[in-house]
Amino acid sequence: MADHPRAPVGQRYQFRYLVNGTDWHNDWTADAYVPNQQGSDNSVVIT
């Protein structure tokens, strides 16, 4: 069985996926979305 990193419980992490080196995409199954400084939204996962 492989070791997997674990994030602390009760935290919120913002992220986006970079596709083809130029296009940013959200995870449409994220726990939430928050506005970012570029005028779009970041995906959020809540641990």
mmCIF entry with sequence, helices, sheets and N, C-alpha, C, O atoms, coordinates in Angstrom:
data_MODEL
# 
_entry.id   MODEL 
# 
_entity.id                         1 
_entity.type                       polymer 
_entity.pdbx_number_of_molecules   1 
# 
_entity_poly.entity_id                      1 
_entity_poly.type                           'polypeptide(L)' 
_entity_poly.nstd_linkage                   no 
_entity_poly.nstd_monomer                   no 
_entity_poly.pdbx_seq_one_letter_code       MADHPRAPVGQRYQFRYLVNGTDWHNDWTADAYVPNQQGSDNSVVIT 
_entity_poly.pdbx_seq_one_letter_code_can   MADHPRAPVGQRYQFRYLVNGTDWHNDWTADAYVPNQQGSDNSVVIT 
_entity_poly.pdbx_strand_id                 A 
# 
loop_
_entity_poly_seq.entity_id 
_entity_poly_seq.num 
_entity_poly_seq.mon_id 
_entity_poly_seq.hetero 
1 1  MET n 
1 2  ALA n 
1 3  ASP n 
1 4  HIS n 
1 5  PRO n 
1 6  ARG n 
1 7  ALA n 
1 8  PRO n 
1 9  VAL n 
1 10 GLY n 
1 11 GLN n 
1 12 ARG n 
1 13 TYR n 
1 14 GLN n 
1 15 PHE n 
1 16 ARG n 
1 17 TYR n 
1 18 LEU n 
1 19 VAL n 
1 20 ASN n 
1 21 GLY n 
1 22 THR n 
1 23 ASP n 
1 24 TRP n 
1 25 HIS n 
1 26 ASN n 
1 27 ASP n 
1 28 TRP n 
1 29 THR n 
1 30 ALA n 
1 31 ASP n 
1 32 ALA n 
1 33 TYR n 
1 34 VAL n 
1 35 PRO n 
1 36 ASN n 
1 37 GLN n 
1 38 GLN n 
1 39 GLY n 
1 40 SER n 
1 41 ASP n 
1 42 ASN n 
1 43 SER n 
1 44 VAL n 
1 45 VAL n 
1 46 ILE n 
1 47 THR n 
# 
_struct_asym.id          A 
_struct_asym.entity_id   1 
# 
loop_
_struct_sheet.id 
_struct_sheet.type 
_struct_sheet.number_strands 
_struct_sheet.details 
AA1 ? 3 ? 
AA2 ? 2 ? 
# 
loop_
_struct_sheet_order.sheet_id 
_struct_sheet_order.range_id_1 
_struct_sheet_order.range_id_2 
_struct_sheet_order.offset 
_struct_sheet_order.sense 
AA1 1 2 ? anti-parallel 
AA1 2 3 ? anti-parallel 
AA2 1 2 ? anti-parallel 
# 
loop_
_struct_sheet_range.sheet_id 
_struct_sheet_range.id 
_struct_sheet_range.beg_label_comp_id 
_struct_sheet_range.beg_label_asym_id 
_struct_sheet_range.beg_label_seq_id 
_struct_sheet_range.pdbx_beg_PDB_ins_code 
_struct_sheet_range.end_label_comp_id 
_struct_sheet_range.end_label_asym_id 
_struct_sheet_range.end_label_seq_id 
_struct_sheet_range.pdbx_end_PDB_ins_code 
_struct_sheet_range.beg_auth_comp_id 
_struct_sheet_range.beg_auth_asym_id 
_struct_sheet_range.beg_auth_seq_id 
_struct_sheet_range.end_auth_comp_id 
_struct_sheet_range.end_auth_asym_id 
_struct_sheet_range.end_auth_seq_id 
AA1 1 ARG A 12 ? PHE A 15 ? ARG A 12 PHE A 15 
AA1 2 ASP A 41 ? ILE A 46 ? ASP A 41 ILE A 46 
AA1 3 ALA A 32 ? PRO A 35 ? ALA A 32 PRO A 35 
AA2 1 TYR A 17 ? VAL A 19 ? TYR A 17 VAL A 19 
AA2 2 ASP A 23 ? HIS A 25 ? ASP A 23 HIS A 25 
# 
loop_
_atom_site.group_PDB 
_atom_site.id 
_atom_site.type_symbol 
_atom_site.label_atom_id 
_atom_site.label_alt_id 
_atom_site.label_comp_id 
_atom_site.label_asym_id 
_atom_site.label_entity_id 
_atom_site.label_seq_id 
_atom_site.pdbx_PDB_ins_code 
_atom_site.Cartn_x 
_atom_site.Cartn_y 
_atom_site.Cartn_z 
_atom_site.occupancy 
_atom_site.B_iso_or_equiv 
_atom_site.pdbx_formal_charge 
_atom_site.auth_seq_id 
_atom_site.auth_comp_id 
_atom_site.auth_asym_id 
_atom_site.auth_atom_id 
_atom_site.pdbx_PDB_model_num 
ATOM 1   N N  . MET A 1 1  ? 0.846   -1.179 0.000   1.00 0.00 ? 1  MET A N  1 
ATOM 2   C CA . MET A 1 1  ? 0.000   0.000  0.000   1.00 0.00 ? 1  MET A CA 1 
ATOM 3   C C  . MET A 1 1  ? 0.892   1.244  0.000   1.00 0.00 ? 1  MET A C  1 
ATOM 4   O O  . MET A 1 1  ? 1.845   1.329  0.774   1.00 0.00 ? 1  MET A O  1 
ATOM 5   N N  . ALA A 1 2  ? 0.585   2.186  -0.853  1.00 0.00 ? 2  ALA A N  1 
ATOM 6   C CA . ALA A 1 2  ? 1.374   3.414  -0.971  1.00 0.00 ? 2  ALA A CA 1 
ATOM 7   C C  . ALA A 1 2  ? 1.035   4.389  0.145   1.00 0.00 ? 2  ALA A C  1 
ATOM 8   O O  . ALA A 1 2  ? -0.093  4.434  0.638   1.00 0.00 ? 2  ALA A O  1 
ATOM 9   N N  . ASP A 1 3  ? 2.031   5.160  0.528   1.00 0.00 ? 3  ASP A N  1 
ATOM 10  C CA . ASP A 1 3  ? 1.812   6.245  1.484   1.00 0.00 ? 3  ASP A CA 1 
ATOM 11  C C  . ASP A 1 3  ? 1.201   7.436  0.761   1.00 0.00 ? 3  ASP A C  1 
ATOM 12  O O  . ASP A 1 3  ? 1.644   7.785  -0.333  1.00 0.00 ? 3  ASP A O  1 
ATOM 13  N N  . HIS A 1 4  ? 0.203   8.057  1.346   1.00 0.00 ? 4  HIS A N  1 
ATOM 14  C CA . HIS A 1 4  ? -0.434  9.239  0.763   1.00 0.00 ? 4  HIS A CA 1 
ATOM 15  C C  . HIS A 1 4  ? -0.329  10.386 1.752   1.00 0.00 ? 4  HIS A C  1 
ATOM 16  O O  . HIS A 1 4  ? -0.552  10.199 2.948   1.00 0.00 ? 4  HIS A O  1 
ATOM 17  N N  . PRO A 1 5  ? 0.010   11.579 1.259   1.00 0.00 ? 5  PRO A N  1 
ATOM 18  C CA . PRO A 1 5  ? 0.062   12.728 2.177   1.00 0.00 ? 5  PRO A CA 1 
ATOM 19  C C  . PRO A 1 5  ? -1.316  13.027 2.755   1.00 0.00 ? 5  PRO A C  1 
ATOM 20  O O  . PRO A 1 5  ? -2.328  12.848 2.078   1.00 0.00 ? 5  PRO A O  1 
ATOM 21  N N  . ARG A 1 6  ? -1.355  13.467 3.967   1.00 0.00 ? 6  ARG A N  1 
ATOM 22  C CA . ARG A 1 6  ? -2.615  13.799 4.635   1.00 0.00 ? 6  ARG A CA 1 
ATOM 23  C C  . ARG A 1 6  ? -2.608  15.275 5.011   1.00 0.00 ? 6  ARG A C  1 
ATOM 24  O O  . ARG A 1 6  ? -1.628  15.782 5.558   1.00 0.00 ? 6  ARG A O  1 
ATOM 25  N N  . ALA A 1 7  ? -3.692  15.945 4.718   1.00 0.00 ? 7  ALA A N  1 
ATOM 26  C CA . ALA A 1 7  ? -3.839  17.349 5.102   1.00 0.00 ? 7  ALA A CA 1 
ATOM 27  C C  . ALA A 1 7  ? -4.512  17.401 6.473   1.00 0.00 ? 7  ALA A C  1 
ATOM 28  O O  . ALA A 1 7  ? -5.347  16.552 6.781   1.00 0.00 ? 7  ALA A O  1 
ATOM 29  N N  . PRO A 1 8  ? -4.161  18.381 7.290   1.00 0.00 ? 8  PRO A N  1 
ATOM 30  C CA . PRO A 1 8  ? -4.804  18.520 8.596   1.00 0.00 ? 8  PRO A CA 1 
ATOM 31  C C  . PRO A 1 8  ? -6.321  18.687 8.455   1.00 0.00 ? 8  PRO A C  1 
ATOM 32  O O  . PRO A 1 8  ? -6.795  19.356 7.536   1.00 0.00 ? 8  PRO A O  1 
ATOM 33  N N  . VAL A 1 9  ? -7.061  18.087 9.353   1.00 0.00 ? 9  VAL A N  1 
ATOM 34  C CA . VAL A 1 9  ? -8.522  18.153 9.345   1.00 0.00 ? 9  VAL A CA 1 
ATOM 35  C C  . VAL A 1 9  ? -8.976  19.566 9.696   1.00 0.00 ? 9  VAL A C  1 
ATOM 36  O O  . VAL A 1 9  ? -8.363  20.236 10.527  1.00 0.00 ? 9  VAL A O  1 
ATOM 37  N N  . GLY A 1 10 ? -10.055 20.011 9.056   1.00 0.00 ? 10 GLY A N  1 
ATOM 38  C CA . GLY A 1 10 ? -10.643 21.304 9.368   1.00 0.00 ? 10 GLY A CA 1 
ATOM 39  C C  . GLY A 1 10 ? -10.007 22.476 8.639   1.00 0.00 ? 10 GLY A C  1 
ATOM 40  O O  . GLY A 1 10 ? -10.224 23.629 9.011   1.00 0.00 ? 10 GLY A O  1 
ATOM 41  N N  . GLN A 1 11 ? -9.225  22.193 7.606   1.00 0.00 ? 11 GLN A N  1 
ATOM 42  C CA . GLN A 1 11 ? -8.571  23.257 6.844   1.00 0.00 ? 11 GLN A CA 1 
ATOM 43  C C  . GLN A 1 11 ? -9.259  23.439 5.493   1.00 0.00 ? 11 GLN A C  1 
ATOM 44  O O  . GLN A 1 11 ? -9.953  22.543 5.012   1.00 0.00 ? 11 GLN A O  1 
ATOM 45  N N  . ARG A 1 12 ? -9.058  24.612 4.887   1.00 0.00 ? 12 ARG A N  1 
ATOM 46  C CA . ARG A 1 12 ? -9.584  24.923 3.553   1.00 0.00 ? 12 ARG A CA 1 
ATOM 47  C C  . ARG A 1 12 ? -8.400  25.201 2.638   1.00 0.00 ? 12 ARG A C  1 
ATOM 48  O O  . ARG A 1 12 ? -7.526  26.000 2.975   1.00 0.00 ? 12 ARG A O  1 
ATOM 49  N N  . TYR A 1 13 ? -8.369  24.547 1.485   1.00 0.00 ? 13 TYR A N  1 
ATOM 50  C CA . TYR A 1 13 ? -7.284  24.727 0.528   1.00 0.00 ? 13 TYR A CA 1 
ATOM 51  C C  . TYR A 1 13 ? -7.861  25.163 -0.809  1.00 0.00 ? 13 TYR A C  1 
ATOM 52  O O  . TYR A 1 13 ? -8.790  24.545 -1.329  1.00 0.00 ? 13 TYR A O  1 
ATOM 53  N N  . GLN A 1 14 ? -7.299  26.240 -1.363  1.00 0.00 ? 14 GLN A N  1 
ATOM 54  C CA . GLN A 1 14 ? -7.734  26.741 -2.666  1.00 0.00 ? 14 GLN A CA 1 
ATOM 55  C C  . GLN A 1 14 ? -6.828  26.156 -3.744  1.00 0.00 ? 14 GLN A C  1 
ATOM 56  O O  . GLN A 1 14 ? -5.629  25.977 -3.531  1.00 0.00 ? 14 GLN A O  1 
ATOM 57  N N  . PHE A 1 15 ? -7.413  25.861 -4.907  1.00 0.00 ? 15 PHE A N  1 
ATOM 58  C CA . PHE A 1 15 ? -6.622  25.309 -5.996  1.00 0.00 ? 15 PHE A CA 1 
ATOM 59  C C  . PHE A 1 15 ? -7.327  25.491 -7.329  1.00 0.00 ? 15 PHE A C  1 
ATOM 60  O O  . PHE A 1 15 ? -8.530  25.746 -7.385  1.00 0.00 ? 15 PHE A O  1 
ATOM 61  N N  . ARG A 1 16 ? -6.559  25.356 -8.395  1.00 0.00 ? 16 ARG A N  1 
ATOM 62  C CA . ARG A 1 16 ? -7.061  25.307 -9.772  1.00 0.00 ? 16 ARG A CA 1 
ATOM 63  C C  . ARG A 1 16 ? -6.152  24.358 -10.530 1.00 0.00 ? 16 ARG A C  1 
ATOM 64  O O  . ARG A 1 16 ? -5.031  24.093 -10.097 1.00 0.00 ? 16 ARG A O  1 
ATOM 65  N N  . TYR A 1 17 ? -6.626  23.839 -11.663 1.00 0.00 ? 17 TYR A N  1 
ATOM 66  C CA . TYR A 1 17 ? -5.836  22.959 -12.512 1.00 0.00 ? 17 TYR A CA 1 
ATOM 67  C C  . TYR A 1 17 ? -5.324  23.732 -13.717 1.00 0.00 ? 17 TYR A C  1 
ATOM 68  O O  . TYR A 1 17 ? -6.095  24.418 -14.387 1.00 0.00 ? 17 TYR A O  1 
ATOM 69  N N  . LEU A 1 18 ? -4.025  23.626 -14.000 1.00 0.00 ? 18 LEU A N  1 
ATOM 70  C CA . LEU A 1 18 ? -3.440  24.231 -15.192 1.00 0.00 ? 18 LEU A CA 1 
ATOM 71  C C  . LEU A 1 18 ? -3.426  23.174 -16.287 1.00 0.00 ? 18 LEU A C  1 
ATOM 72  O O  . LEU A 1 18 ? -2.773  22.140 -16.146 1.00 0.00 ? 18 LEU A O  1 
ATOM 73  N N  . VAL A 1 19 ? -4.148  23.432 -17.382 1.00 0.00 ? 19 VAL A N  1 
ATOM 74  C CA . VAL A 1 19 ? -4.291  22.480 -18.483 1.00 0.00 ? 19 VAL A CA 1 
ATOM 75  C C  . VAL A 1 19 ? -3.549  23.013 -19.705 1.00 0.00 ? 19 VAL A C  1 
ATOM 76  O O  . VAL A 1 19 ? -3.696  24.184 -20.054 1.00 0.00 ? 19 VAL A O  1 
ATOM 77  N N  . ASN A 1 20 ? -2.766  22.180 -20.347 1.00 0.00 ? 20 ASN A N  1 
ATOM 78  C CA . ASN A 1 20 ? -2.020  22.536 -21.563 1.00 0.00 ? 20 ASN A CA 1 
ATOM 79  C C  . ASN A 1 20 ? -1.062  23.700 -21.349 1.00 0.00 ? 20 ASN A C  1 
ATOM 80  O O  . ASN A 1 20 ? -0.649  24.341 -22.315 1.00 0.00 ? 20 ASN A O  1 
ATOM 81  N N  . GLY A 1 21 ? -0.707  23.980 -20.112 1.00 0.00 ? 21 GLY A N  1 
ATOM 82  C CA . GLY A 1 21 ? 0.245   25.039 -19.827 1.00 0.00 ? 21 GLY A CA 1 
ATOM 83  C C  . GLY A 1 21 ? -0.300  26.449 -19.940 1.00 0.00 ? 21 GLY A C  1 
ATOM 84  O O  . GLY A 1 21 ? 0.432   27.411 -19.704 1.00 0.00 ? 21 GLY A O  1 
ATOM 85  N N  . THR A 1 22 ? -1.592  26.596 -20.302 1.00 0.00 ? 22 THR A N  1 
ATOM 86  C CA . THR A 1 22 ? -2.136  27.944 -20.489 1.00 0.00 ? 22 THR A CA 1 
ATOM 87  C C  . THR A 1 22 ? -3.527  28.152 -19.905 1.00 0.00 ? 22 THR A C  1 
ATOM 88  O O  . THR A 1 22 ? -3.868  29.275 -19.535 1.00 0.00 ? 22 THR A O  1 
ATOM 89  N N  . ASP A 1 23 ? -4.324  27.122 -19.814 1.00 0.00 ? 23 ASP A N  1 
ATOM 90  C CA . ASP A 1 23 ? -5.728  27.260 -19.408 1.00 0.00 ? 23 ASP A CA 1 
ATOM 91  C C  . ASP A 1 23 ? -5.932  26.780 -17.976 1.00 0.00 ? 23 ASP A C  1 
ATOM 92  O O  . ASP A 1 23 ? -5.511  25.684 -17.604 1.00 0.00 ? 23 ASP A O  1 
ATOM 93  N N  . TRP A 1 24 ? -6.587  27.626 -17.180 1.00 0.00 ? 24 TRP A N  1 
ATOM 94  C CA . TRP A 1 24 ? -6.895  27.276 -15.796 1.00 0.00 ? 24 TRP A CA 1 
ATOM 95  C C  . TRP A 1 24 ? -8.336  26.780 -15.702 1.00 0.00 ? 24 TRP A C  1 
ATOM 96  O O  . TRP A 1 24 ? -9.249  27.389 -16.259 1.00 0.00 ? 24 TRP A O  1 
ATOM 97  N N  . HIS A 1 25 ? -8.533  25.661 -14.986 1.00 0.00 ? 25 HIS A N  1 
ATOM 98  C CA . HIS A 1 25 ? -9.859  25.068 -14.820 1.00 0.00 ? 25 HIS A CA 1 
ATOM 99  C C  . HIS A 1 25 ? -10.128 24.799 -13.347 1.00 0.00 ? 25 HIS A C  1 
ATOM 100 O O  . HIS A 1 25 ? -9.210  24.522 -12.575 1.00 0.00 ? 25 HIS A O  1 
ATOM 101 N N  . ASN A 1 26 ? -11.394 24.885 -12.971 1.00 0.00 ? 26 ASN A N  1 
ATOM 102 C CA . ASN A 1 26 ? -11.812 24.534 -11.619 1.00 0.00 ? 26 ASN A CA 1 
ATOM 103 C C  . ASN A 1 26 ? -12.209 23.071 -11.558 1.00 0.00 ? 26 ASN A C  1 
ATOM 104 O O  . ASN A 1 26 ? -12.476 22.438 -12.580 1.00 0.00 ? 26 ASN A O  1 
ATOM 105 N N  . ASP A 1 27 ? -12.242 22.554 -10.357 1.00 0.00 ? 27 ASP A N  1 
ATOM 106 C CA . ASP A 1 27 ? -12.794 21.232 -10.090 1.00 0.00 ? 27 ASP A CA 1 
ATOM 107 C C  . ASP A 1 27 ? -14.276 21.449 -9.804  1.00 0.00 ? 27 ASP A C  1 
ATOM 108 O O  . ASP A 1 27 ? -14.628 22.029 -8.778  1.00 0.00 ? 27 ASP A O  1 
ATOM 109 N N  . TRP A 1 28 ? -15.136 20.994 -10.691 1.00 0.00 ? 28 TRP A N  1 
ATOM 110 C CA . TRP A 1 28 ? -16.568 21.273 -10.558 1.00 0.00 ? 28 TRP A CA 1 
ATOM 111 C C  . TRP A 1 28 ? -17.241 20.430 -9.490  1.00 0.00 ? 28 TRP A C  1 
ATOM 112 O O  . TRP A 1 28 ? -18.451 20.537 -9.289  1.00 0.00 ? 28 TRP A O  1 
ATOM 113 N N  . THR A 1 29 ? -16.462 19.579 -8.792  1.00 0.00 ? 29 THR A N  1 
ATOM 114 C CA . THR A 1 29 ? -16.996 18.855 -7.634  1.00 0.00 ? 29 THR A CA 1 
ATOM 115 C C  . THR A 1 29 ? -16.357 19.363 -6.339  1.00 0.00 ? 29 THR A C  1 
ATOM 116 O O  . THR A 1 29 ? -16.401 18.683 -5.314  1.00 0.00 ? 29 THR A O  1 
ATOM 117 N N  . ALA A 1 30 ? -15.762 20.561 -6.389  1.00 0.00 ? 30 ALA A N  1 
ATOM 118 C CA . ALA A 1 30 ? -15.119 21.143 -5.202  1.00 0.00 ? 30 ALA A CA 1 
ATOM 119 C C  . ALA A 1 30 ? -16.149 21.393 -4.100  1.00 0.00 ? 30 ALA A C  1 
ATOM 120 O O  . ALA A 1 30 ? -17.349 21.479 -4.361  1.00 0.00 ? 30 ALA A O  1 
ATOM 121 N N  . ASP A 1 31 ? -15.661 21.506 -2.879  1.00 0.00 ? 31 ASP A N  1 
ATOM 122 C CA . ASP A 1 31 ? -16.538 21.779 -1.733  1.00 0.00 ? 31 ASP A CA 1 
ATOM 123 C C  . ASP A 1 31 ? -17.079 23.199 -1.746  1.00 0.00 ? 31 ASP A C  1 
ATOM 124 O O  . ASP A 1 31 ? -18.159 23.456 -1.215  1.00 0.00 ? 31 ASP A O  1 
ATOM 125 N N  . ALA A 1 32 ? -16.338 24.122 -2.347  1.00 0.00 ? 32 ALA A N  1 
ATOM 126 C CA . ALA A 1 32 ? -16.748 25.529 -2.408  1.00 0.00 ? 32 ALA A CA 1 
ATOM 127 C C  . ALA A 1 32 ? -15.922 26.215 -3.485  1.00 0.00 ? 32 ALA A C  1 
ATOM 128 O O  . ALA A 1 32 ? -15.026 25.614 -4.078  1.00 0.00 ? 32 ALA A O  1 
ATOM 129 N N  . TYR A 1 33 ? -16.236 27.485 -3.729  1.00 0.00 ? 33 TYR A N  1 
ATOM 130 C CA . TYR A 1 33 ? -15.497 28.317 -4.680  1.00 0.00 ? 33 TYR A CA 1 
ATOM 131 C C  . TYR A 1 33 ? -15.337 29.694 -4.062  1.00 0.00 ? 33 TYR A C  1 
ATOM 132 O O  . TYR A 1 33 ? -16.251 30.195 -3.407  1.00 0.00 ? 33 TYR A O  1 
ATOM 133 N N  . VAL A 1 34 ? -14.175 30.309 -4.268  1.00 0.00 ? 34 VAL A N  1 
ATOM 134 C CA . VAL A 1 34 ? -13.931 31.656 -3.753  1.00 0.00 ? 34 VAL A CA 1 
ATOM 135 C C  . VAL A 1 34 ? -13.326 32.513 -4.860  1.00 0.00 ? 34 VAL A C  1 
ATOM 136 O O  . VAL A 1 34 ? -12.548 32.017 -5.675  1.00 0.00 ? 34 VAL A O  1 
ATOM 137 N N  . PRO A 1 35 ? -13.679 33.797 -4.893  1.00 0.00 ? 35 PRO A N  1 
ATOM 138 C CA . PRO A 1 35 ? -13.103 34.687 -5.905  1.00 0.00 ? 35 PRO A CA 1 
ATOM 139 C C  . PRO A 1 35 ? -11.587 34.809 -5.716  1.00 0.00 ? 35 PRO A C  1 
ATOM 140 O O  . PRO A 1 35 ? -11.083 34.779 -4.593  1.00 0.00 ? 35 PRO A O  1 
ATOM 141 N N  . ASN A 1 36 ? -10.874 34.946 -6.838  1.00 0.00 ? 36 ASN A N  1 
ATOM 142 C CA . ASN A 1 36 ? -9.431  35.170 -6.763  1.00 0.00 ? 36 ASN A CA 1 
ATOM 143 C C  . ASN A 1 36 ? -9.079  36.537 -7.333  1.00 0.00 ? 36 ASN A C  1 
ATOM 144 O O  . ASN A 1 36 ? -9.958  37.246 -7.822  1.00 0.00 ? 36 ASN A O  1 
ATOM 145 N N  . GLN A 1 37 ? -7.820  36.913 -7.277  1.00 0.00 ? 37 GLN A N  1 
ATOM 146 C CA . GLN A 1 37 ? -7.374  38.243 -7.704  1.00 0.00 ? 37 GLN A CA 1 
ATOM 147 C C  . GLN A 1 37 ? -7.374  38.418 -9.216  1.00 0.00 ? 37 GLN A C  1 
ATOM 148 O O  . GLN A 1 37 ? -7.208  39.538 -9.699  1.00 0.00 ? 37 GLN A O  1 
ATOM 149 N N  . GLN A 1 38 ? -7.556  37.339 -9.978  1.00 0.00 ? 38 GLN A N  1 
ATOM 150 C CA . GLN A 1 38 ? -7.575  37.423 -11.436 1.00 0.00 ? 38 GLN A CA 1 
ATOM 151 C C  . GLN A 1 38 ? -8.987  37.596 -11.992 1.00 0.00 ? 38 GLN A C  1 
ATOM 152 O O  . GLN A 1 38 ? -9.178  37.619 -13.208 1.00 0.00 ? 38 GLN A O  1 
ATOM 153 N N  . GLY A 1 39 ? -9.963  37.717 -11.116 1.00 0.00 ? 39 GLY A N  1 
ATOM 154 C CA . GLY A 1 39 ? -11.332 37.934 -11.556 1.00 0.00 ? 39 GLY A CA 1 
ATOM 155 C C  . GLY A 1 39 ? -12.116 36.673 -11.849 1.00 0.00 ? 39 GLY A C  1 
ATOM 156 O O  . GLY A 1 39 ? -13.202 36.740 -12.425 1.00 0.00 ? 39 GLY A O  1 
ATOM 157 N N  . SER A 1 40 ? -11.585 35.522 -11.460 1.00 0.00 ? 40 SER A N  1 
ATOM 158 C CA . SER A 1 40 ? -12.330 34.269 -11.600 1.00 0.00 ? 40 SER A CA 1 
ATOM 159 C C  . SER A 1 40 ? -12.427 33.627 -10.216 1.00 0.00 ? 40 SER A C  1 
ATOM 160 O O  . SER A 1 40 ? -12.206 34.302 -9.211  1.00 0.00 ? 40 SER A O  1 
ATOM 161 N N  . ASP A 1 41 ? -12.745 32.363 -10.152 1.00 0.00 ? 41 ASP A N  1 
ATOM 162 C CA . ASP A 1 41 ? -12.906 31.673 -8.871  1.00 0.00 ? 41 ASP A CA 1 
ATOM 163 C C  . ASP A 1 41 ? -11.874 30.567 -8.712  1.00 0.00 ? 41 ASP A C  1 
ATOM 164 O O  . ASP A 1 41 ? -11.438 29.971 -9.697  1.00 0.00 ? 41 ASP A O  1 
ATOM 165 N N  . ASN A 1 42 ? -11.487 30.296 -7.476  1.00 0.00 ? 42 ASN A N  1 
ATOM 166 C CA . ASN A 1 42 ? -10.674 29.141 -7.136  1.00 0.00 ? 42 ASN A CA 1 
ATOM 167 C C  . ASN A 1 42 ? -11.579 28.061 -6.569  1.00 0.00 ? 42 ASN A C  1 
ATOM 168 O O  . ASN A 1 42 ? -12.579 28.353 -5.914  1.00 0.00 ? 42 ASN A O  1 
ATOM 169 N N  . SER A 1 43 ? -11.221 26.818 -6.825  1.00 0.00 ? 43 SER A N  1 
ATOM 170 C CA . SER A 1 43 ? -11.880 25.691 -6.176  1.00 0.00 ? 43 SER A CA 1 
ATOM 171 C C  . SER A 1 43 ? -11.372 25.605 -4.741  1.00 0.00 ? 43 SER A C  1 
ATOM 172 O O  . SER A 1 43 ? -10.246 26.010 -4.450  1.00 0.00 ? 43 SER A O  1 
ATOM 173 N N  . VAL A 1 44 ? -12.200 25.081 -3.853  1.00 0.00 ? 44 VAL A N  1 
ATOM 174 C CA . VAL A 1 44 ? -11.819 24.906 -2.450  1.00 0.00 ? 44 VAL A CA 1 
ATOM 175 C C  . VAL A 1 44 ? -12.134 23.476 -2.038  1.00 0.00 ? 44 VAL A C  1 
ATOM 176 O O  . VAL A 1 44 ? -13.212 22.958 -2.330  1.00 0.00 ? 44 VAL A O  1 
ATOM 177 N N  . VAL A 1 45 ? -11.184 22.845 -1.359  1.00 0.00 ? 45 VAL A N  1 
ATOM 178 C CA . VAL A 1 45 ? -11.437 21.557 -0.722  1.00 0.00 ? 45 VAL A CA 1 
ATOM 179 C C  . VAL A 1 45 ? -11.348 21.793 0.782   1.00 0.00 ? 45 VAL A C  1 
ATOM 180 O O  . VAL A 1 45 ? -10.442 22.472 1.265   1.00 0.00 ? 45 VAL A O  1 
ATOM 181 N N  . ILE A 1 46 ? -12.298 21.225 1.509   1.00 0.00 ? 46 ILE A N  1 
ATOM 182 C CA . ILE A 1 46 ? -12.333 21.340 2.967   1.00 0.00 ? 46 ILE A CA 1 
ATOM 183 C C  . ILE A 1 46 ? -12.008 19.969 3.532   1.00 0.00 ? 46 ILE A C  1 
ATOM 184 O O  . ILE A 1 46 ? -12.685 18.986 3.229   1.00 0.00 ? 46 ILE A O  1 
ATOM 185 N N  . THR A 1 47 ? -10.965 19.907 4.357   1.00 0.00 ? 47 THR A N  1 
ATOM 186 C CA . THR A 1 47 ? -10.534 18.611 4.890   1.00 0.00 ? 47 THR A CA 1 
ATOM 187 C C  . THR A 1 47 ? -11.250 18.279 6.175   1.00 0.00 ? 47 THR A C  1 
ATOM 188 O O  . THR A 1 47 ? -11.009 17.224 6.762   1.00 0.00 ? 47 THR A O  1 
# 
